[in-house]
Amino acid sequence: MAYIKTGRFWSVAIGDSLKLANNAKFTPPKLKHIRQTYAGGGMAGQVTSSIGLVEAMTAPIVFSDYDLEAAALAGFGPGAAKPLLLRREFYEPRTGTSSVEVFRMVAQADLEFGTWDRGTTGGEMTVTLHIQSMRWLKGQVEIYHVDPEMGIFSGLGLNQIQSAMSLIGTG
């Protein structure tokens, strides 16, 4: 089903409720496997989902608006990783159905939020996010979960991977 985006912009919250921005552009970082390993087998059956190490992730986020007070209140900036929630909605007018795409992450910004000046920035501010962990959901389906500190990349078979890792004593 081809969804029509109701907007190409993401709304951004710090935590689950402190709204940072209504209009942001975000492209998730590309994931690069450094090493791929076998997760386990036996009683859990053979696990074919990929597990490996990933490199540290960075991604730019472009704000068309943001709440300076929310950024200051949360202490969002360099040296302070914060939980972020990015959300946008897709709508299919032919069927009347909608779906939500969500990124949950723990990240820190590469610069302090200053006074936003539309005149000198062309109405946008770009911040590089240094992402420590990230989960991507489309509707109720988890596309992937990345946690570089633990060195694990999981795809759609996350539950199988977690079960297998507990059985072999690594999860």
TIRO-2110 file (N, C-alpha, C; in Angstrom, 1 decimal):
// TIRO-2110
0.8, -1.2, 0.0, N, 1, A
0.0, 0.0, 0.0, CA, 1, A
0.9, 1.2, 0.0, C, 1, A
0.7, 2.1, -0.9, N, 2, A
1.5, 3.3, -1.0, CA, 2, A
0.9, 4.4, -0.2, C, 2, A
1.6, 4.8, 0.9, N, 3, A
1.1, 5.9, 1.7, CA, 3, A
1.4, 7.2, 1.2, C, 3, A
0.6, 8.2, 1.4, N, 4, A
0.9, 9.5, 1.1, CA, 4, A
1.2, 10.2, 2.4, C, 4, A
2.3, 10.9, 2.4, N, 5, A
2.8, 11.6, 3.6, CA, 5, A
1.9, 12.8, 3.8, C, 5, A
1.3, 12.9, 5.0, N, 6, A
0.6, 14.1, 5.3, CA, 6, A
1.5, 15.3, 5.5, C, 6, A
2.8, 15.0, 5.7, N, 7, A
3.8, 16.1, 5.8, CA, 7, A
5.1, 15.4, 5.8, C, 7, A
6.1, 16.0, 5.2, N, 8, A
7.4, 15.3, 5.2, CA, 8, A
8.2, 15.6, 6.4, C, 8, A
7.5, 16.4, 7.3, N, 9, A
8.2, 16.9, 8.5, CA, 9, A
7.9, 16.0, 9.7, C, 9, A
8.9, 15.9, 10.6, N, 10, A
8.8, 15.2, 11.9, CA, 10, A
8.5, 16.1, 13.0, C, 10, A
7.7, 15.7, 13.9, N, 11, A
7.5, 16.4, 15.2, CA, 11, A
8.6, 15.8, 16.1, C, 11, A
9.2, 16.6, 17.0, N, 12, A
10.3, 16.1, 17.8, CA, 12, A
9.9, 16.5, 19.3, C, 12, A
10.0, 15.5, 20.2, N, 13, A
9.8, 15.7, 21.6, CA, 13, A
11.1, 15.2, 22.3, C, 13, A
11.4, 15.9, 23.4, N, 14, A
12.4, 15.4, 24.3, CA, 14, A
11.7, 14.6, 25.4, C, 14, A
12.1, 13.3, 25.5, N, 15, A
11.4, 12.4, 26.3, CA, 15, A
10.1, 12.0, 25.5, C, 15, A
9.0, 11.8, 26.2, N, 16, A
7.7, 11.5, 25.6, CA, 16, A
6.8, 12.7, 25.5, C, 16, A
7.2, 13.8, 26.1, N, 17, A
6.1, 14.9, 26.2, CA, 17, A
6.6, 16.3, 26.0, C, 17, A
7.9, 16.6, 26.2, N, 18, A
8.4, 18.0, 26.1, CA, 18, A
8.6, 18.3, 24.6, C, 18, A
7.7, 19.0, 24.0, N, 19, A
7.8, 19.3, 22.5, CA, 19, A
8.9, 20.2, 22.2, C, 19, A
9.8, 19.8, 21.3, N, 20, A
10.9, 20.6, 20.9, CA, 20, A
10.7, 21.3, 19.6, C, 20, A
10.0, 20.6, 18.6, N, 21, A
9.8, 21.2, 17.3, CA, 21, A
8.6, 20.5, 16.7, C, 21, A
7.9, 21.3, 15.8, N, 22, A
6.8, 20.7, 15.0, CA, 22, A
7.2, 20.3, 13.6, C, 22, A
8.2, 21.0, 13.1, N, 23, A
8.7, 20.8, 11.8, CA, 23, A
10.2, 20.6, 11.7, C, 23, A
10.6, 19.3, 11.5, N, 24, A
12.0, 19.0, 11.4, CA, 24, A
12.1, 18.0, 10.3, C, 24, A
13.3, 18.0, 9.6, N, 25, A
13.6, 17.1, 8.6, CA, 25, A
14.7, 16.2, 9.1, C, 25, A
14.5, 14.9, 9.0, N, 26, A
15.5, 13.9, 9.6, CA, 26, A
15.6, 12.7, 8.6, C, 26, A
16.8, 12.4, 8.3, N, 27, A
17.1, 11.2, 7.6, CA, 27, A
18.0, 10.3, 8.5, C, 27, A
17.5, 9.1, 8.8, N, 28, A
18.2, 8.2, 9.7, CA, 28, A
19.6, 7.8, 9.2, C, 28, A
20.5, 7.6, 10.0, N, 29, A
21.9, 7.2, 9.6, CA, 29, A
21.9, 5.9, 8.9, C, 29, A
22.8, 5.7, 8.0, N, 30, A
22.9, 4.4, 7.3, CA, 30, A
23.6, 3.5, 8.3, C, 30, A
23.2, 2.2, 8.4, N, 31, A
23.8, 1.3, 9.3, CA, 31, A
24.9, 0.5, 8.6, C, 31, A
26.0, 0.4, 9.3, N, 32, A
27.1, -0.3, 8.6, CA, 32, A
27.6, -1.4, 9.6, C, 32, A
27.5, -2.7, 9.1, N, 33, A
27.9, -3.8, 9.9, CA, 33, A
29.4, -3.9, 9.9, C, 33, A
30.0, -4.0, 11.1, N, 34, A
31.5, -4.2, 11.1, CA, 34, A
31.8, -5.7, 11.2, C, 34, A
30.9, -6.4, 11.8, N, 35, A
31.1, -7.9, 12.0, CA, 35, A
29.8, -8.5, 12.1, C, 35, A
29.6, -9.7, 11.6, N, 36, A
28.4, -10.5, 11.7, CA, 36, A
28.7, -11.8, 12.4, C, 36, A
27.8, -12.1, 13.4, N, 37, A
28.0, -13.3, 14.1, CA, 37, A
26.8, -14.2, 14.1, C, 37, A
27.0, -15.5, 14.5, N, 38, A
25.9, -16.4, 14.7, CA, 38, A
25.3, -16.3, 16.1, C, 38, A
24.0, -16.1, 16.2, N, 39, A
23.4, -15.8, 17.5, CA, 39, A
23.2, -17.1, 18.3, C, 39, A
22.9, -18.2, 17.7, N, 40, A
22.6, -19.4, 18.5, CA, 40, A
21.7, -20.3, 17.7, C, 40, A
21.3, -21.3, 18.4, N, 41, A
20.4, -22.3, 17.8, CA, 41, A
19.9, -23.3, 18.8, C, 41, A
19.8, -24.5, 18.4, N, 42, A
19.4, -25.5, 19.4, CA, 42, A
17.9, -25.4, 19.7, C, 42, A
17.5, -25.3, 20.9, N, 43, A
16.1, -25.3, 21.3, CA, 43, A
15.4, -24.2, 20.7, C, 43, A
16.0, -23.0, 20.5, N, 44, A
15.3, -21.9, 19.9, CA, 44, A
15.2, -22.0, 18.4, C, 44, A
15.8, -23.0, 17.8, N, 45, A
15.8, -23.1, 16.4, CA, 45, A
16.9, -22.2, 15.8, C, 45, A
17.2, -22.4, 14.5, N, 46, A
18.3, -21.6, 13.9, CA, 46, A
17.9, -20.2, 13.8, C, 46, A
18.7, -19.2, 14.2, N, 47, A
18.4, -17.8, 14.1, CA, 47, A
19.1, -17.3, 12.9, C, 47, A
18.3, -16.7, 12.0, N, 48, A
18.9, -16.2, 10.7, CA, 48, A
18.9, -14.7, 10.7, C, 48, A
18.4, -14.0, 11.7, N, 49, A
18.4, -12.5, 11.7, CA, 49, A
19.9, -12.1, 12.0, C, 49, A
20.2, -10.9, 11.5, N, 50, A
21.6, -10.5, 11.6, CA, 50, A
21.9, -9.9, 13.0, C, 50, A
23.0, -10.2, 13.5, N, 51, A
23.6, -9.6, 14.7, CA, 51, A
25.0, -9.2, 14.4, C, 51, A
25.4, -8.0, 14.7, N, 52, A
26.7, -7.5, 14.5, CA, 52, A
27.0, -6.3, 15.2, C, 52, A
28.2, -5.8, 15.0, N, 53, A
28.5, -4.5, 15.6, CA, 53, A
28.2, -3.4, 14.6, C, 53, A
27.9, -2.2, 15.1, N, 54, A
27.7, -1.1, 14.2, CA, 54, A
28.6, 0.1, 14.6, C, 54, A
28.9, 0.9, 13.7, N, 55, A
29.7, 2.1, 14.0, CA, 55, A
28.8, 3.1, 14.7, C, 55, A
29.5, 4.0, 15.4, N, 56, A
28.8, 5.1, 16.1, CA, 56, A
28.0, 5.9, 15.0, C, 56, A
26.8, 6.3, 15.4, N, 57, A
25.9, 6.8, 14.4, CA, 57, A
25.7, 8.3, 14.6, C, 57, A
25.8, 9.1, 13.5, N, 58, A
25.5, 10.5, 13.5, CA, 58, A
24.5, 10.8, 12.4, C, 58, A
23.6, 11.8, 12.6, N, 59, A
22.7, 12.1, 11.5, CA, 59, A
22.3, 13.6, 11.7, C, 59, A
22.2, 14.4, 10.6, N, 60, A
21.7, 15.7, 10.8, CA, 60, A
20.2, 15.8, 11.0, C, 60, A
19.8, 16.8, 11.7, N, 61, A
18.3, 17.1, 11.8, CA, 61, A
18.2, 18.5, 11.5, C, 61, A
17.3, 18.9, 10.7, N, 62, A
17.1, 20.3, 10.3, CA, 62, A
15.8, 20.8, 10.9, C, 62, A
15.9, 21.8, 11.7, N, 63, A
14.7, 22.4, 12.4, CA, 63, A
14.2, 23.6, 11.6, C, 63, A
12.9, 23.6, 11.3, N, 64, A
12.3, 24.8, 10.7, CA, 64, A
11.7, 25.6, 11.8, C, 64, A
11.5, 25.0, 13.0, N, 65, A
11.1, 25.7, 14.2, CA, 65, A
11.6, 24.9, 15.3, C, 65, A
11.8, 25.5, 16.5, N, 66, A
12.0, 24.8, 17.7, CA, 66, A
11.7, 25.7, 18.9, C, 66, A
11.5, 25.1, 20.0, N, 67, A
11.2, 25.8, 21.2, CA, 67, A
12.5, 25.9, 22.1, C, 67, A
13.0, 27.1, 22.1, N, 68, A
14.3, 27.4, 22.8, CA, 68, A
14.1, 27.1, 24.3, C, 68, A
13.0, 27.4, 24.9, N, 69, A
12.8, 27.1, 26.3, CA, 69, A
12.7, 25.6, 26.6, C, 69, A
12.2, 24.8, 25.7, N, 70, A
12.1, 23.4, 25.9, CA, 70, A
13.5, 22.8, 25.8, C, 70, A
14.4, 23.3, 24.9, N, 71, A
15.7, 22.8, 24.8, CA, 71, A
16.5, 23.2, 26.0, C, 71, A
16.3, 24.4, 26.5, N, 72, A
17.0, 24.8, 27.8, CA, 72, A
16.6, 24.1, 29.0, C, 72, A
15.2, 23.9, 29.1, N, 73, A
14.7, 23.2, 30.2, CA, 73, A
15.2, 21.7, 30.3, C, 73, A
15.3, 21.1, 29.2, N, 74, A
15.8, 19.7, 29.1, CA, 74, A
17.3, 19.6, 29.2, C, 74, A
18.0, 20.7, 29.0, N, 75, A
19.4, 20.6, 28.9, CA, 75, A
19.9, 19.9, 27.7, C, 75, A
19.2, 20.1, 26.6, N, 76, A
19.6, 19.4, 25.3, CA, 76, A
20.7, 20.1, 24.6, C, 76, A
21.9, 19.5, 24.5, N, 77, A
23.0, 20.1, 23.9, CA, 77, A
24.2, 19.2, 24.0, C, 77, A
25.4, 19.7, 23.7, N, 78, A
26.6, 18.9, 23.8, CA, 78, A
26.9, 18.3, 25.2, C, 78, A
27.3, 17.1, 25.2, N, 79, A
27.7, 16.5, 26.5, CA, 79, A
26.5, 15.9, 27.3, C, 79, A
25.3, 16.1, 26.8, N, 80, A
24.1, 15.6, 27.5, CA, 80, A
23.2, 14.8, 26.6, C, 80, A
23.3, 13.5, 26.6, N, 81, A
22.4, 12.6, 25.8, CA, 81, A
21.0, 12.6, 26.4, C, 81, A
20.1, 12.8, 25.5, N, 82, A
18.7, 12.9, 26.0, CA, 82, A
17.8, 11.9, 25.1, C, 82, A
16.7, 11.4, 25.7, N, 83, A
15.8, 10.6, 24.9, CA, 83, A
15.0, 11.5, 24.0, C, 83, A
15.0, 11.2, 22.7, N, 84, A
14.2, 11.9, 21.7, CA, 84, A
13.1, 11.0, 21.1, C, 84, A
12.0, 11.6, 20.7, N, 85, A
10.9, 11.0, 20.0, CA, 85, A
10.6, 11.7, 18.8, C, 85, A
10.8, 11.1, 17.6, N, 86, A
10.5, 11.8, 16.3, CA, 86, A
9.3, 11.0, 15.8, C, 86, A
8.3, 11.7, 15.3, N, 87, A
7.0, 11.1, 14.9, CA, 87, A
6.5, 11.8, 13.7, C, 87, A
6.0, 11.0, 12.7, N, 88, A
5.2, 11.6, 11.6, CA, 88, A
4.1, 10.6, 11.2, C, 88, A
3.1, 11.2, 10.5, N, 89, A
2.0, 10.3, 10.1, CA, 89, A
1.9, 10.2, 8.6, C, 89, A
1.5, 9.0, 8.1, N, 90, A
1.2, 8.8, 6.7, CA, 90, A
-0.3, 8.6, 6.6, C, 90, A
-0.9, 9.0, 5.5, N, 91, A
-2.3, 8.9, 5.3, CA, 91, A
-2.6, 8.4, 3.9, C, 91, A
-3.5, 7.4, 3.7, N, 92, A
-3.9, 6.9, 2.4, CA, 92, A
-5.3, 7.3, 2.2, C, 92, A
-5.6, 8.3, 1.4, N, 93, A
-7.0, 8.8, 1.2, CA, 93, A
-7.9, 7.8, 0.6, C, 93, A
-7.4, 6.9, -0.3, N, 94, A
-8.3, 6.0, -1.0, CA, 94, A
-8.9, 5.0, 0.0, C, 94, A
-8.2, 4.6, 1.0, N, 95, A
-8.8, 3.7, 2.0, CA, 95, A
-9.1, 4.4, 3.3, C, 95, A
-8.7, 5.6, 3.5, N, 96, A
-9.0, 6.3, 4.8, CA, 96, A
-8.2, 5.8, 5.9, C, 96, A
-7.1, 5.1, 5.7, N, 97, A
-6.2, 4.6, 6.8, CA, 97, A
-5.0, 5.5, 7.0, C, 97, A
-4.5, 5.5, 8.2, N, 98, A
-3.3, 6.2, 8.5, CA, 98, A
-2.4, 5.3, 9.3, C, 98, A
-1.1, 5.7, 9.3, N, 99, A
-0.1, 5.0, 10.0, CA, 99, A
0.9, 6.0, 10.5, C, 99, A
1.5, 5.6, 11.6, N, 100, A
2.5, 6.5, 12.2, CA, 100, A
3.9, 5.8, 12.1, C, 100, A
4.9, 6.7, 11.8, N, 101, A
6.3, 6.2, 11.8, CA, 101, A
7.0, 6.9, 13.0, C, 101, A
7.7, 6.2, 13.8, N, 102, A
8.4, 6.7, 15.0, CA, 102, A
9.8, 6.3, 15.1, C, 102, A
10.7, 7.3, 15.5, N, 103, A
12.0, 7.0, 15.9, CA, 103, A
12.2, 7.4, 17.3, C, 103, A
12.6, 6.4, 18.1, N, 104, A
12.9, 6.7, 19.5, CA, 104, A
14.4, 6.5, 19.6, C, 104, A
15.1, 7.5, 20.2, N, 105, A
16.5, 7.5, 20.3, CA, 105, A
17.1, 8.1, 21.5, C, 105, A
18.3, 7.8, 21.9, N, 106, A
19.0, 8.6, 22.9, CA, 106, A
20.2, 9.2, 22.1, C, 106, A
20.2, 10.6, 22.1, N, 107, A
21.2, 11.3, 21.3, CA, 107, A
21.6, 12.6, 22.0, C, 107, A
22.7, 13.1, 21.6, N, 108, A
23.1, 14.4, 22.0, CA, 108, A
23.3, 15.3, 20.8, C, 108, A
23.1, 16.6, 21.0, N, 109, A
23.3, 17.6, 19.9, CA, 109, A
24.8, 18.0, 19.9, C, 109, A
25.3, 18.4, 18.7, N, 110, A
26.7, 18.8, 18.6, CA, 110, A
26.9, 20.3, 18.9, C, 110, A
25.8, 21.1, 19.2, N, 111, A
25.9, 22.5, 19.5, CA, 111, A
24.8, 22.9, 20.4, C, 111, A
25.0, 24.0, 21.1, N, 112, A
24.0, 24.6, 22.0, CA, 112, A
22.9, 25.2, 21.1, C, 112, A
21.7, 25.1, 21.5, N, 113, A
20.7, 25.9, 20.9, CA, 113, A
20.8, 27.4, 21.2, C, 113, A
21.0, 28.2, 20.2, N, 114, A
21.1, 29.6, 20.5, CA, 114, A
19.9, 30.4, 20.1, C, 114, A
20.0, 31.6, 19.9, N, 115, A
18.9, 32.4, 19.5, CA, 115, A
18.7, 32.1, 18.0, C, 115, A
17.5, 31.6, 17.6, N, 116, A
17.3, 31.3, 16.3, CA, 116, A
17.0, 32.5, 15.5, C, 116, A
17.7, 32.8, 14.4, N, 117, A
17.6, 34.0, 13.6, CA, 117, A
17.2, 33.6, 12.2, C, 117, A
16.0, 33.7, 11.8, N, 118, A
15.5, 33.4, 10.5, CA, 118, A
16.3, 34.1, 9.4, C, 118, A
16.7, 35.4, 9.7, N, 119, A
17.4, 36.2, 8.7, CA, 119, A
18.7, 35.6, 8.2, C, 119, A
19.5, 35.1, 9.1, N, 120, A
20.8, 34.6, 8.8, CA, 120, A
20.8, 33.1, 8.4, C, 120, A
19.8, 32.3, 8.8, N, 121, A
19.8, 30.9, 8.6, CA, 121, A
18.9, 30.5, 7.5, C, 121, A
18.2, 31.4, 6.9, N, 122, A
17.2, 31.0, 5.8, CA, 122, A
16.0, 30.3, 6.4, C, 122, A
15.8, 30.5, 7.7, N, 123, A
14.6, 29.9, 8.3, CA, 123, A
14.9, 28.5, 8.9, C, 123, A
16.1, 27.9, 8.8, N, 124, A
16.3, 26.6, 9.3, CA, 124, A
17.6, 26.6, 10.1, C, 124, A
17.7, 25.6, 11.0, N, 125, A
18.9, 25.4, 11.8, CA, 125, A
19.2, 23.9, 11.7, C, 125, A
20.4, 23.6, 11.4, N, 126, A
20.9, 22.2, 11.3, CA, 126, A
21.7, 21.8, 12.5, C, 126, A
21.4, 20.7, 13.1, N, 127, A
22.1, 20.2, 14.3, CA, 127, A
22.5, 18.7, 14.0, C, 127, A
23.7, 18.4, 14.3, N, 128, A
24.1, 17.0, 14.1, CA, 128, A
23.8, 16.2, 15.4, C, 128, A
23.1, 15.1, 15.3, N, 129, A
22.8, 14.3, 16.4, CA, 129, A
23.8, 13.2, 16.5, C, 129, A
24.4, 12.9, 17.7, N, 130, A
25.2, 11.8, 17.9, CA, 130, A
24.4, 10.8, 18.7, C, 130, A
24.0, 9.7, 18.0, N, 131, A
23.0, 8.8, 18.4, CA, 131, A
23.6, 7.6, 19.1, C, 131, A
23.2, 7.4, 20.4, N, 132, A
23.7, 6.2, 21.1, CA, 132, A
22.9, 5.0, 21.0, C, 132, A
21.6, 5.1, 20.9, N, 133, A
20.7, 4.0, 20.6, CA, 133, A
19.5, 4.5, 19.8, C, 133, A
18.9, 3.6, 19.0, N, 134, A
17.8, 4.1, 18.2, CA, 134, A
16.9, 2.9, 17.9, C, 134, A
15.6, 3.2, 17.9, N, 135, A
14.6, 2.2, 17.6, CA, 135, A
13.6, 2.8, 16.5, C, 135, A
13.4, 2.1, 15.4, N, 136, A
12.5, 2.6, 14.3, CA, 136, A
11.3, 1.7, 14.3, C, 136, A
10.1, 2.4, 14.4, N, 137, A
8.8, 1.7, 14.3, CA, 137, A
8.0, 2.2, 13.2, C, 137, A
7.3, 1.4, 12.5, N, 138, A
6.3, 1.8, 11.5, CA, 138, A
5.0, 1.1, 12.0, C, 138, A
4.1, 1.9, 12.5, N, 139, A
2.9, 1.4, 13.1, CA, 139, A
3.3, 0.6, 14.3, C, 139, A
2.9, -0.6, 14.4, N, 140, A
3.3, -1.5, 15.6, CA, 140, A
4.5, -2.4, 15.3, C, 140, A
5.0, -2.3, 14.1, N, 141, A
6.1, -3.1, 13.6, CA, 141, A
7.5, -2.5, 13.9, C, 141, A
8.4, -3.2, 14.6, N, 142, A
9.7, -2.7, 14.8, CA, 142, A
10.6, -3.0, 13.6, C, 142, A
11.1, -2.0, 12.9, N, 143, A
11.9, -2.3, 11.7, CA, 143, A
13.3, -2.7, 12.2, C, 143, A
13.9, -1.9, 13.1, N, 144, A
15.2, -2.3, 13.7, CA, 144, A
15.4, -1.5, 15.0, C, 144, A
16.3, -2.1, 15.7, N, 145, A
16.8, -1.5, 17.0, CA, 145, A
18.3, -1.6, 17.0, C, 145, A
18.9, -0.5, 17.2, N, 146, A
20.4, -0.4, 17.2, CA, 146, A
20.8, 0.1, 18.6, C, 146, A
21.8, -0.5, 19.2, N, 147, A
22.4, -0.1, 20.4, CA, 147, A
23.9, -0.3, 20.3, C, 147, A
24.6, 0.7, 19.8, N, 148, A
26.1, 0.5, 19.5, CA, 148, A
26.8, 0.2, 20.8, C, 148, A
26.4, 0.7, 22.0, N, 149, A
27.1, 0.5, 23.2, CA, 149, A
27.1, -1.0, 23.5, C, 149, A
26.1, -1.7, 23.2, N, 150, A
26.0, -3.1, 23.4, CA, 150, A
26.6, -3.9, 22.2, C, 150, A
26.8, -3.2, 21.1, N, 151, A
27.3, -3.9, 19.9, CA, 151, A
26.3, -4.8, 19.3, C, 151, A
25.0, -4.5, 19.3, N, 152, A
24.0, -5.4, 18.7, CA, 152, A
23.2, -4.7, 17.7, C, 152, A
23.0, -5.3, 16.6, N, 153, A
22.0, -4.8, 15.6, CA, 153, A
21.0, -5.8, 15.4, C, 153, A
19.7, -5.5, 15.5, N, 154, A
18.6, -6.4, 15.4, CA, 154, A
17.6, -5.9, 14.3, C, 154, A
17.1, -6.8, 13.6, N, 155, A
16.1, -6.5, 12.6, CA, 155, A
14.7, -7.0, 13.0, C, 155, A
13.9, -7.4, 12.0, N, 156, A
12.6, -7.8, 12.3, CA, 156, A
12.5, -9.0, 13.2, C, 156, A
13.5, -9.8, 13.3, N, 157, A
13.5, -11.0, 14.2, CA, 157, A
14.0, -10.7, 15.6, C, 157, A
13.7, -9.5, 16.1, N, 158, A
14.2, -9.1, 17.4, CA, 158, A
13.9, -10.1, 18.5, C, 158, A
12.6, -10.6, 18.6, N, 159, A
12.3, -11.5, 19.7, CA, 159, A
13.0, -12.8, 19.6, C, 159, A
13.2, -13.3, 18.4, N, 160, A
14.0, -14.6, 18.2, CA, 160, A
15.4, -14.3, 18.7, C, 160, A
16.0, -13.2, 18.3, N, 161, A
17.4, -12.9, 18.7, CA, 161, A
17.5, -12.8, 20.2, C, 161, A
16.6, -12.1, 20.8, N, 162, A
16.7, -12.0, 22.3, CA, 162, A
16.6, -13.3, 23.0, C, 162, A
15.7, -14.2, 22.5, N, 163, A
15.5, -15.5, 23.1, CA, 163, A
16.7, -16.3, 22.9, C, 163, A
17.3, -16.3, 21.7, N, 164, A
18.5, -17.1, 21.4, CA, 164, A
19.7, -16.6, 22.3, C, 164, A
19.8, -15.3, 22.4, N, 165, A
20.9, -14.7, 23.2, CA, 165, A
20.8, -15.1, 24.7, C, 165, A
19.5, -15.1, 25.2, N, 166, A
19.4, -15.5, 26.6, CA, 166, A
19.8, -17.0, 26.8, C, 166, A
19.4, -17.8, 25.8, N, 167, A
19.7, -19.2, 25.9, CA, 167, A
21.2, -19.5, 25.9, C, 167, A
22.0, -18.7, 25.1, N, 168, A
23.4, -18.9, 25.1, CA, 168, A
24.2, -18.1, 26.1, C, 168, A
23.4, -17.4, 26.9, N, 169, A
24.0, -16.6, 28.0, CA, 169, A
24.6, -15.3, 27.7, C, 169, A
24.2, -14.7, 26.6, N, 170, A
24.7, -13.4, 26.2, CA, 170, A
23.7, -12.3, 26.3, C, 170, A
22.4, -12.6, 26.6, N, 171, A
21.4, -11.6, 26.5, CA, 171, A
20.7, -11.4, 27.8, C, 171, A
END
